[in-house]
Amino acid sequence: MTPHDVKPLILKETEAIIKAAVGGVGDDFRKHLSGVVFTPSSSQNSWSGLGGNTHTDTSVPTWVCQLDYVQDWDSPVSLSRFLYENEGQTFVIEFRPRSGTGPSFQAEVSVVSGAIGGQVNSWATTSVSLGSTKPELIPATAA
């Protein structure tokens, strides 16, 4: 058996665009972000019968999109302000791990505001976890 080849992913020159759930061009926040992670969460459920029988199943996963970013309250179009001003609304995030090439991912997220402030003499970085639908894998288009 021939081993499968691997193309490791290193995040650089990525894109993260947040746009209205219906239509809209969106805002490209790649310069604000240091990380984008979609994480599923599910649990194993087991039931045991008196006859020594056991049945196990997995719950339907829920998804979270974590955004790691630097705070910017001076710019009127910053990610910090976008999250703060749109709390409770639903948007679409498109994440392209390799800008212009390779597949991308798209999901609907529920916006919450991130933390405000931080430690003295440090960059004011923070993370926010947005409730998300399962990201749709969008294949790369052939050039």
Disulfide bonds with the S-S distance in Angstrom:
none
